[in-house]
Amino acid sequence: MILAFDTYYRGNSAKTVAVAFEDWADHEPVEIYHESIEGIKEYEPGQFYKRELPCILSLLQNIDTKHLETIVVDGYVVLDDVGKPGLGGHLYEKLEQQFPVIGVAKSNFAKLQKNKMEVCRGQSLNPLYITSKGTALSKAAENIRNMHGAYRMPTLLKVLDQETRKE
């Protein structure tokens, strides 16, 4: 099983969603998990993980991870070429490196040069920026490239985004 996570914020509340799927080429999720939490910390510049990591960990407690192979997060796993952890890197460590974590970001992070790969999907000239821990970066990029969908964003990541924004 592969889990992709995203969180949407409204004021001091957060809705975290995980989309579960079995294969990178799947076009629909096997399961969708939701959780809303009140009293979320304010965003701290450069410390995004402090806001989102507790949300992901809370939802993850409600999911059977016995068959979990990989986690995908919306954002970066590493923030520079020395390996400074981003959201995905902190998640990887918090989970005691049990599961590979792949980050998929829509915008470039200039401090990061060699520890990311650009993936162009469909006809899009705008790449997705892929980072990873626990799996080779080239394999992580290949997995995202092979996800279902004809556009820049894979189908299941679009579903994930839509689910987080639902009331």
N, C-alpha and C positions, 0 to 999 in steps of 0.2 A: 504494500500500500504506500502511496505517496500522499502527503498532505501539503496543501498550499494554504498559507495564512495571510490574512490582511485585516486591518483594523481601521474603522472610520470613527472620527471624533465629532461630537456635538457638545460644545461647552465642556463640562467636566465629566461627561459620560462617554463611554467607548463601546462600540459594537465590534466584536471580533468574530470572524468567520473562518472556518477551515473547510476546504473542499477536498474530499478524499477521492482518489482514483487509483486504478490498478496498473495502468500502463501509460507511458508518456504520450502515446498516440490516441488515447481515449478522447472521445468528443463530448461525453457527459459524465458528471460525477457519480460515484457509487453512493456517496453520502455527503450531506452538507451539515456542518455543526455550527451553532450560533451561541454566542453568550454576550450579554450586555452587562457592563459594570459602571457603577456610579463612583464619583470621587476620584477621578483620574488626575494624576499630577499634571501640572502645567508643563509645556514643552520647554526644555532647556537647550539653548543653542549648543550643538556639538554633542549632545547627550540624548539623542532621540530614543535610544534603546531603553532608557529609564522609564519612559512613558509607555512604550509598546510591549516590552518584554514581559511585564507582569500580566498583561492581557493574554498573550499567547500561552504563557505557562498555565494560567488559570483554565483556559479552554482545553488545553492539552491534558489536564488532569481528568477530564470527562471523556477521553477518547482511549479506546483500547489500542495500545501501541505494539502489541505482540507481533504484528506483521508489518510494522512500519519500516520502510526502506530508506526514505528520503523526505526531508522537509524543504519546502520552497517558501521564501519570504519575499515580501514586496520591499525591496531596499537592498542594502549592501551587507555582505558578510564581513568584508574587510574594507578599511577606509584609506589605507595607504600601502605602499610597496614594502613596508617593514612588517606589516601584518596587524596594524592597530585594528581591533575588532569593531565592527559595526553591529547593528541589531542581530544579524545572523551569526556573527562570531560569538557574541555574548550568549545567544541561545545555544549554540554548539557546545560551549563550555558549561553552561548551566545544566545541560542534559548529559554531562560527563562524556562528551564525544561519542555517544552511542549511535547517533544518526547523522549522516551527511546532511549539510545544510547548503542550499543553493539560493543565492540572492538574485533577484531580477529587478533591475532599476530602469526607469524610463528616462532619467536624466543623467548626464555624465558628471563624474566627480574627478576634477582635474588632478588632485593629489595622487590619484591612483593611475598608474601606467601599466605595469607588468602583471599585476594581480587581478586583472579583469580581462574579459573578452567581449567584443562587440558581436552581436548576433542580429543580422538583418533577416527578417521573415517576410514572406509574401513579396509584394511589390514595393514595400516601404523602403525608403532610403534612410530613415531614422532607425538606428539600431537600438536594441535592448542591451543593457550592460550587465554582464553576468560575473558573479564572484562566487566562491565556494570554499568550504572547509569539509574535510572528510572524504572528498572525492576530487579527482583531478579536474582542474578548471576546464580542460578541453572536453572531458566527458560531460561536465555540467552544461557547457555551452551546446554540445551536441544534443543533449536531452531536451533543452528548451527549444532548440531549432526544430526538433522532431515532434514537438507537441502539435496537436490538431489545430487547424485553422489556417485560413489563407491570408491573414493580415498580420500586422506587426505584433499585436498581442494574441497569444494563444487563446483558443476558445475557453478553456477552463479558467484561465486567469481573468478573462472578461466576466465569466459567470461569478467568480469570486468577488470582483469589484462591484458588480451589480447587487450581489447579496448583501455586501456590507452597507450599501447605501439605502437599502429598503427600510422603511419605517417599521 
